[in-house]
Amino acid sequence: MRLTTLLNSHYNAAEWENKGYELPRFDIQAVRQKTFEEPTWIHFGGGNIFRAFPAALLNDALNSGKYDRGVIVAETFDYEVIDKAYTPYDNLSLLVSLKSTGKIEKKVIASVTEALKADPQLPDWKRLIDIFCNPTLQLVSFTITEKGYNFNEDDLARGLNPQLALGKVTALLHARYKAGRLPVTLQSMDNCSHNGSKLQAGVFAYAERWAKDGLVSMEFVNYLKDESKVTFPWSMIDKITPRPHAKVKALLEADRFEDNDYIETARHTFTAPFVNAEETQYLIVEDHYTNGRPPLELGGVLFTSRETVDKVETMKVTTCLNPLHTAMAIFGCLLGYDLISAEITDPDIRCLIQKIGYIEAMPVVVDPGILNPYEFIGVFINKRLPNPFMPDTPQRIAMDTSQKLAIRFGETIKKYIKRGLDKSNLVLIPLVLAAYARYLKGIDDEGKPFNPSPDPLLNELQAMVSPLEIGHENQDFSCLKALFSRKDVFGLDLYEAGFGPQIEAAVKALFAGKGSVRTTLHRYVMAR
């Protein structure tokens, strides 16, 4: 069984379906021809998240029979992805949904009609210009990771031959402008705050620099800033697509599905003809389009206002998901866990994040209306975290913790203060912050050294807790004031906010000796 055989009208559909593979229910060749002539959607970033989520959403829309065009993918960073993960399989892929029960679902994704390399020096660039000059184009979307939105002086100075992603897109937009100031929407689908504004800022930077250098007219800049012509909606996306999993490869081999090779490019992109991803997914999008859009609601996208997108993101990042992840990361490292799916089976850890989410964070959650916060937490704890296929680790989540605490916990504390809520309700959040001091010490609950995850402030913050020792009685904890007064780390001065003595008491308990992390955690969550 091979993906490319599905383009042959004589393939054995029964063989695929008997082995649990969901096949496309639309005419693949007809969709490809229609899309080539009248493209509506081009997506930049050909990685795993694209194939597992946006492309799969469109596949569902096509399967409904209510839409007739696919998506064209363009890669700006790693062209080997096109050569090795798209071209050999005629742009088909297999989505393997990993369920928390340990079962999998298998779906062939045939919505990608072309795969192009976005480089002005390569032949595909002419096709990209043709696409951008076509009046039918509605949507230009992105999953290029947060780093992909970066730009620098060197690239701005290259003029209309940029090397970075947003420069290339701006050059293509200039072609669309010259074709008649045609309307279009640029939609970030990357997991970063206010992603549409980040995309907009980059495009504007290139256009304004080129206008300043006399390479384009100010009318082009005005076109980009005219919201009747070009928009940059916000979105909130949430779905985990880990590297190709050995368990999945083995299951596919047992089915005699032959397209199961691992692919690693020279730029260390890890991919395969199949994409394994968790079953849970969210894509909330600001409905602000200038030239229409593909009907992605047929695949499950929730279209709403910018305000609601912001509320959903705030709910996820500051209360209902990210803080729980960070709590697990800190305690997971201290308690010797190396898999999140194993850690969530720990009764104390499970109780910790349940009570942080449902009891301590919930009073400041703003219900976005389209997702229920209680249900969102429930899915995260009961379905997403226990998934045995998810190889996520506390150590990965603990990376850059000093950059996350202000948003993930500081915002909740500040809202308690601003709204005049009872601060005594905050018991476990201060415990997590106290545990961060123990984490910085780099000694686990068994008394064994470990290396805290990479963090730009790691050495500086570790120096602040260096006077403290595990198991020493009557030691001076006054060094903690320098740490927990850091507004840049916690979002506020925790001593000024009245939490200093409470956090010091928890740190003292956590430093009491071997096993003190477990003892303290258990005591706190049971008392809560």
FIBA-822104 format. One record per residue (C-alpha): residue number from 1; residue in one letter; x, y, z. Coordinates in steps of 0.25 Angstrom, whole numbers. Layout:
! FIBA-822104
vomar, torse, x, y, z
NUM, a, X, Y, Z $
...
END
This chain:
! FIBA-822104
vomar, torse, x, y, z
1, m, 0, 0, 0 $
2, r, 6, 13, -5 $
3, l, 0, 27, -5 $
4, t, 3, 30, -20 $
5, t, -5, 18, -24 $
6, l, -18, 26, -19 $
7, l, -16, 34, -32 $
8, n, -18, 22, -40 $
9, s, -33, 19, -43 $
10, h, -30, 4, -41 $
11, y, -25, 5, -27 $
12, n, -32, -5, -17 $
13, a, -40, 4, -8 $
14, a, -46, -8, 0 $
15, e, -32, -12, 4 $
16, w, -29, 2, 10 $
17, e, -43, 3, 17 $
18, n, -42, -11, 23 $
19, k, -29, -7, 30 $
20, g, -36, 6, 36 $
21, y, -31, 16, 26 $
22, e, -41, 28, 23 $
23, l, -39, 31, 8 $
24, p, -43, 44, 1 $
25, r, -57, 45, -4 $
26, f, -54, 55, -15 $
27, d, -48, 55, -29 $
28, i, -34, 58, -26 $
29, q, -30, 61, -40 $
30, a, -42, 70, -42 $
31, v, -39, 78, -29 $
32, r, -24, 80, -34 $
33, q, -28, 85, -47 $
34, k, -38, 95, -42 $
35, t, -28, 100, -31 $
36, f, -17, 102, -42 $
37, e, -27, 110, -50 $
38, e, -34, 118, -39 $
39, p, -26, 117, -26 $
40, t, -32, 122, -13 $
41, w, -22, 118, -3 $
42, i, -7, 118, -2 $
43, h, 0, 114, 11 $
44, f, 14, 117, 15 $
45, g, 21, 106, 24 $
46, g, 21, 92, 19 $
47, g, 23, 85, 33 $
48, n, 16, 75, 41 $
49, i, 6, 84, 47 $
50, f, 1, 89, 34 $
51, r, -1, 75, 28 $
52, a, -8, 70, 41 $
53, f, -17, 82, 44 $
54, p, -20, 93, 33 $
55, a, -18, 83, 21 $
56, a, -26, 73, 29 $
57, l, -37, 83, 32 $
58, l, -38, 86, 17 $
59, n, -38, 71, 14 $
60, d, -51, 70, 23 $
61, a, -57, 82, 15 $
62, l, -54, 75, 2 $
63, n, -60, 62, 7 $
64, s, -73, 69, 10 $
65, g, -75, 72, -5 $
66, k, -78, 87, -2 $
67, y, -64, 92, -7 $
68, d, -56, 89, -19 $
69, r, -42, 95, -17 $
70, g, -30, 91, -10 $
71, v, -18, 98, -3 $
72, i, -4, 101, -9 $
73, v, 8, 100, 0 $
74, a, 20, 108, -1 $
75, e, 33, 106, 7 $
76, t, 42, 118, 11 $
77, f, 52, 111, 20 $
78, d, 55, 96, 17 $
79, y, 54, 93, 3 $
80, e, 57, 78, 5 $
81, v, 43, 77, 12 $
82, i, 37, 79, -2 $
83, d, 47, 69, -9 $
84, k, 46, 58, 2 $
85, a, 32, 59, 8 $
86, y, 24, 65, -3 $
87, t, 29, 62, -17 $
88, p, 32, 47, -16 $
89, y, 17, 45, -11 $
90, d, 11, 54, -21 $
91, n, 7, 63, -9 $
92, l, -1, 53, -2 $
93, s, 1, 49, 13 $
94, l, -5, 41, 24 $
95, l, -10, 47, 36 $
96, v, -10, 38, 48 $
97, s, -18, 43, 60 $
98, l, -13, 38, 73 $
99, k, -23, 36, 84 $
100, s, -22, 36, 99 $
101, t, -27, 22, 99 $
102, g, -15, 17, 91 $
103, k, -23, 15, 78 $
104, i, -20, 22, 65 $
105, e, -29, 27, 53 $
106, k, -23, 28, 39 $
107, k, -27, 38, 29 $
108, v, -21, 41, 15 $
109, i, -19, 56, 13 $
110, a, -21, 60, -2 $
111, s, -24, 74, -1 $
112, v, -10, 79, -4 $
113, t, -10, 82, -19 $
114, e, 4, 88, -21 $
115, a, 17, 89, -13 $
116, l, 26, 100, -17 $
117, k, 39, 106, -12 $
118, a, 38, 121, -9 $
119, d, 51, 126, -14 $
120, p, 53, 137, -24 $
121, q, 65, 129, -30 $
122, l, 57, 116, -33 $
123, p, 47, 113, -44 $
124, d, 35, 112, -34 $
125, w, 36, 127, -32 $
126, k, 29, 130, -45 $
127, r, 17, 121, -41 $
128, l, 16, 128, -28 $
129, i, 15, 141, -35 $
130, d, 4, 136, -44 $
131, i, -3, 131, -32 $
132, f, -2, 144, -25 $
133, c, -6, 152, -37 $
134, n, -19, 143, -39 $
135, p, -32, 151, -34 $
136, t, -37, 138, -28 $
137, l, -27, 137, -17 $
138, q, -33, 139, -4 $
139, l, -24, 134, 7 $
140, v, -9, 134, 10 $
141, s, -7, 127, 23 $
142, f, 6, 123, 31 $
143, t, 11, 113, 40 $
144, i, 26, 117, 40 $
145, t, 28, 117, 55 $
146, e, 30, 129, 63 $
147, k, 44, 131, 59 $
148, g, 39, 131, 44 $
149, y, 33, 145, 47 $
150, n, 47, 151, 50 $
151, f, 54, 161, 41 $
152, n, 67, 169, 41 $
153, e, 74, 181, 35 $
154, d, 82, 172, 26 $
155, d, 70, 166, 20 $
156, l, 62, 179, 19 $
157, a, 74, 185, 12 $
158, r, 74, 174, 1 $
159, g, 62, 181, -5 $
160, l, 53, 172, -14 $
161, n, 62, 160, -13 $
162, p, 60, 157, 2 $
163, q, 64, 143, 8 $
164, l, 55, 143, 20 $
165, a, 40, 138, 20 $
166, l, 33, 152, 22 $
167, g, 42, 159, 12 $
168, k, 38, 148, 1 $
169, v, 23, 149, 4 $
170, t, 24, 165, 3 $
171, a, 31, 164, -10 $
172, l, 19, 155, -15 $
173, l, 9, 164, -9 $
174, h, 16, 175, -18 $
175, a, 13, 167, -30 $
176, r, -2, 166, -25 $
177, y, -2, 181, -23 $
178, k, 3, 183, -38 $
179, a, -7, 173, -43 $
180, g, -18, 183, -39 $
181, r, -18, 186, -24 $
182, l, -25, 172, -22 $
183, p, -31, 169, -8 $
184, v, -25, 158, 0 $
185, t, -24, 153, 15 $
186, l, -11, 149, 22 $
187, q, -14, 139, 33 $
188, s, -4, 134, 43 $
189, m, -7, 121, 49 $
190, d, 5, 120, 58 $
191, n, 4, 118, 73 $
192, c, 9, 132, 77 $
193, s, 1, 144, 84 $
194, h, -6, 153, 75 $
195, n, 0, 146, 63 $
196, g, -7, 155, 52 $
197, s, -1, 167, 58 $
198, k, 13, 161, 58 $
199, l, 11, 157, 43 $
200, q, 6, 171, 40 $
201, a, 18, 178, 46 $
202, g, 28, 170, 38 $
203, v, 21, 172, 25 $
204, f, 20, 187, 28 $
205, a, 35, 188, 31 $
206, y, 39, 182, 18 $
207, a, 29, 191, 10 $
208, e, 33, 204, 17 $
209, r, 48, 201, 16 $
210, w, 46, 198, 1 $
211, a, 38, 211, -1 $
212, k, 48, 219, 7 $
213, d, 59, 213, -2 $
214, g, 51, 217, -15 $
215, l, 49, 202, -19 $
216, v, 33, 203, -18 $
217, s, 23, 214, -17 $
218, m, 17, 219, -4 $
219, e, 4, 215, -11 $
220, f, 8, 200, -9 $
221, v, 10, 203, 6 $
222, n, -4, 210, 6 $
223, y, -10, 198, -1 $
224, l, -4, 188, 10 $
225, k, -10, 198, 21 $
226, d, -24, 199, 14 $
227, e, -33, 189, 22 $
228, s, -42, 188, 11 $
229, k, -31, 182, 2 $
230, v, -22, 175, 12 $
231, t, -24, 169, 26 $
232, f, -16, 162, 37 $
233, p, -26, 154, 46 $
234, w, -22, 148, 59 $
235, s, -24, 133, 62 $
236, m, -22, 124, 73 $
237, i, -17, 110, 70 $
238, d, -14, 98, 79 $
239, k, -10, 84, 74 $
240, i, 2, 76, 77 $
241, t, 9, 69, 65 $
242, p, 22, 62, 70 $
243, r, 33, 56, 62 $
244, p, 29, 43, 55 $
245, h, 27, 33, 66 $
246, a, 33, 19, 66 $
247, k, 20, 13, 71 $
248, v, 13, 19, 59 $
249, k, 23, 14, 49 $
250, a, 22, 0, 54 $
251, l, 7, 0, 53 $
252, l, 7, 5, 39 $
253, e, 18, -6, 35 $
254, a, 8, -16, 41 $
255, d, -2, -11, 32 $
256, r, 8, -12, 20 $
257, f, 7, 3, 18 $
258, e, 20, 5, 11 $
259, d, 21, 20, 12 $
260, n, 27, 20, 26 $
261, d, 41, 25, 25 $
262, y, 47, 35, 35 $
263, i, 52, 48, 28 $
264, e, 62, 57, 34 $
265, t, 67, 69, 26 $
266, a, 81, 75, 26 $
267, r, 74, 86, 34 $
268, h, 69, 76, 44 $
269, t, 54, 76, 40 $
270, f, 48, 63, 45 $
271, t, 37, 58, 36 $
272, a, 31, 46, 29 $
273, p, 21, 43, 18 $
274, f, 12, 41, 30 $
275, v, 9, 52, 41 $
276, n, 5, 47, 55 $
277, a, -3, 57, 64 $
278, e, -11, 57, 76 $
279, e, -26, 56, 74 $
280, t, -30, 69, 81 $
281, q, -29, 82, 73 $
282, y, -34, 96, 74 $
283, l, -33, 107, 63 $
284, i, -40, 120, 66 $
285, v, -39, 131, 56 $
286, e, -43, 145, 55 $
287, d, -53, 146, 43 $
288, h, -48, 158, 36 $
289, y, -46, 155, 21 $
290, t, -45, 164, 9 $
291, n, -48, 155, -3 $
292, g, -55, 143, 3 $
293, r, -49, 131, 9 $
294, p, -49, 116, 8 $
295, p, -61, 110, 17 $
296, l, -52, 104, 28 $
297, e, -63, 104, 37 $
298, l, -67, 91, 30 $
299, g, -54, 85, 36 $
300, g, -57, 91, 50 $
301, v, -50, 104, 50 $
302, l, -57, 114, 59 $
303, f, -59, 128, 53 $
304, t, -61, 140, 62 $
305, s, -57, 154, 66 $
306, r, -43, 159, 70 $
307, e, -47, 161, 84 $
308, t, -52, 147, 85 $
309, v, -39, 141, 79 $
310, d, -31, 149, 90 $
311, k, -40, 144, 101 $
312, v, -38, 130, 97 $
313, e, -23, 132, 96 $
314, t, -23, 139, 110 $
315, m, -31, 127, 115 $
316, k, -21, 117, 110 $
317, v, -8, 124, 113 $
318, t, -11, 131, 127 $
319, t, -20, 121, 133 $
320, c, -26, 108, 127 $
321, l, -14, 101, 120 $
322, n, 0, 108, 120 $
323, p, 1, 110, 135 $
324, l, -3, 95, 138 $
325, h, 8, 91, 128 $
326, t, 19, 100, 135 $
327, a, 14, 94, 149 $
328, m, 16, 80, 143 $
329, a, 30, 84, 137 $
330, i, 36, 89, 150 $
331, f, 31, 78, 159 $
332, g, 33, 68, 149 $
333, c, 48, 71, 148 $
334, l, 49, 71, 163 $
335, l, 42, 57, 164 $
336, g, 50, 51, 153 $
337, y, 39, 49, 142 $
338, d, 44, 49, 128 $
339, l, 30, 48, 121 $
340, i, 18, 57, 123 $
341, s, 8, 45, 120 $
342, a, 15, 37, 132 $
343, e, 15, 49, 141 $
344, i, 0, 52, 140 $
345, t, -3, 38, 146 $
346, d, 4, 43, 159 $
347, p, -8, 46, 169 $
348, d, -1, 58, 175 $
349, i, 2, 65, 162 $
350, r, -12, 62, 156 $
351, c, -18, 68, 168 $
352, l, -8, 80, 168 $
353, i, -12, 84, 154 $
354, q, -27, 81, 155 $
355, k, -28, 90, 168 $
356, i, -19, 101, 161 $
357, g, -28, 101, 149 $
358, y, -42, 99, 155 $
359, i, -40, 106, 168 $
360, e, -29, 117, 168 $
361, a, -29, 121, 153 $
362, m, -44, 120, 150 $
363, p, -48, 133, 158 $
364, v, -41, 141, 148 $
365, v, -44, 134, 135 $
366, v, -52, 142, 125 $
367, d, -61, 132, 118 $
368, p, -59, 134, 103 $
369, g, -73, 129, 100 $
370, i, -69, 119, 89 $
371, l, -60, 110, 98 $
372, n, -64, 106, 112 $
373, p, -52, 108, 122 $
374, y, -56, 96, 130 $
375, e, -58, 87, 119 $
376, f, -45, 92, 113 $
377, i, -37, 89, 126 $
378, g, -44, 75, 126 $
379, v, -40, 71, 112 $
380, f, -26, 76, 115 $
381, i, -24, 68, 128 $
382, n, -33, 55, 124 $
383, k, -30, 54, 109 $
384, r, -17, 61, 105 $
385, l, -7, 60, 116 $
386, p, -9, 44, 118 $
387, n, -8, 42, 103 $
388, p, 3, 30, 103 $
389, f, 7, 35, 89 $
390, m, 11, 49, 93 $
391, p, 26, 48, 96 $
392, d, 26, 62, 103 $
393, t, 35, 64, 115 $
394, p, 36, 73, 127 $
395, q, 50, 77, 123 $
396, r, 45, 82, 109 $
397, i, 34, 90, 116 $
398, a, 43, 95, 126 $
399, m, 51, 102, 116 $
400, d, 51, 118, 117 $
401, t, 43, 117, 130 $
402, s, 48, 131, 134 $
403, q, 41, 136, 122 $
404, k, 28, 130, 125 $
405, l, 25, 131, 139 $
406, a, 20, 146, 138 $
407, i, 9, 142, 128 $
408, r, 6, 128, 133 $
409, f, 4, 132, 148 $
410, g, 7, 147, 150 $
411, e, -5, 151, 142 $
412, t, -14, 143, 151 $
413, i, -8, 149, 163 $
414, k, -9, 163, 158 $
415, k, -24, 161, 154 $
416, y, -27, 156, 169 $
417, i, -21, 169, 174 $
418, k, -28, 178, 163 $
419, r, -41, 172, 166 $
420, g, -40, 171, 181 $
421, l, -42, 156, 181 $
422, d, -38, 148, 194 $
423, k, -23, 146, 192 $
424, s, -23, 134, 202 $
425, n, -30, 126, 191 $
426, l, -16, 126, 185 $
427, v, -9, 114, 191 $
428, l, -3, 105, 180 $
429, i, 1, 116, 171 $
430, p, 11, 121, 181 $
431, l, 15, 107, 184 $
432, v, 19, 106, 169 $
433, l, 27, 119, 170 $
434, a, 34, 114, 182 $
435, a, 37, 101, 175 $
436, y, 44, 109, 164 $
437, a, 54, 113, 175 $
438, r, 57, 98, 178 $
439, y, 57, 95, 163 $
440, l, 68, 106, 161 $
441, k, 76, 99, 171 $
442, g, 77, 87, 161 $
443, i, 76, 76, 172 $
444, d, 64, 67, 171 $
445, d, 56, 61, 182 $
446, e, 66, 49, 183 $
447, g, 77, 58, 186 $
448, k, 83, 56, 172 $
449, p, 88, 68, 163 $
450, f, 81, 70, 150 $
451, n, 83, 81, 139 $
452, p, 71, 91, 139 $
453, s, 67, 93, 125 $
454, p, 73, 105, 116 $
455, d, 68, 118, 120 $
456, p, 74, 132, 117 $
457, l, 74, 136, 132 $
458, l, 78, 122, 138 $
459, n, 92, 126, 143 $
460, e, 87, 139, 149 $
461, l, 75, 133, 156 $
462, q, 83, 121, 161 $
463, a, 93, 130, 167 $
464, m, 82, 136, 176 $
465, v, 78, 123, 182 $
466, s, 93, 118, 183 $
467, p, 93, 121, 198 $
468, l, 82, 111, 201 $
469, e, 86, 97, 204 $
470, i, 77, 84, 204 $
471, g, 74, 79, 218 $
472, h, 82, 90, 226 $
473, e, 74, 95, 238 $
474, n, 73, 109, 243 $
475, q, 78, 115, 230 $
476, d, 76, 129, 225 $
477, f, 65, 130, 214 $
478, s, 66, 145, 213 $
479, c, 73, 143, 199 $
480, l, 59, 140, 194 $
481, k, 55, 154, 194 $
482, a, 64, 157, 183 $
483, l, 58, 146, 174 $
484, f, 43, 148, 177 $
485, s, 44, 163, 176 $
486, r, 48, 162, 161 $
487, k, 36, 168, 153 $
488, d, 43, 164, 140 $
489, v, 42, 149, 144 $
490, f, 29, 149, 152 $
491, g, 21, 160, 146 $
492, l, 21, 167, 160 $
493, d, 28, 169, 173 $
494, l, 23, 157, 181 $
495, y, 27, 163, 194 $
496, e, 20, 176, 191 $
497, a, 8, 168, 187 $
498, g, 8, 161, 201 $
499, f, 13, 147, 197 $
500, g, 27, 148, 202 $
501, p, 25, 141, 215 $
502, q, 16, 130, 209 $
503, i, 26, 127, 198 $
504, e, 38, 127, 208 $
505, a, 30, 117, 217 $
506, a, 28, 108, 205 $
507, v, 43, 109, 200 $
508, k, 47, 105, 214 $
509, a, 39, 93, 214 $
510, l, 43, 89, 200 $
511, f, 58, 90, 204 $
512, a, 56, 82, 217 $
513, g, 63, 70, 212 $
514, k, 62, 57, 203 $
515, g, 48, 55, 200 $
516, s, 43, 68, 204 $
517, v, 38, 72, 191 $
518, r, 28, 60, 191 $
519, t, 24, 62, 205 $
520, t, 22, 77, 203 $
521, l, 14, 75, 190 $
522, h, 5, 64, 196 $
523, r, 2, 73, 209 $
524, y, -1, 85, 201 $
525, v, -10, 78, 191 $
526, m, -17, 70, 201 $
527, a, -20, 82, 210 $
528, r, -25, 90, 198 $
END
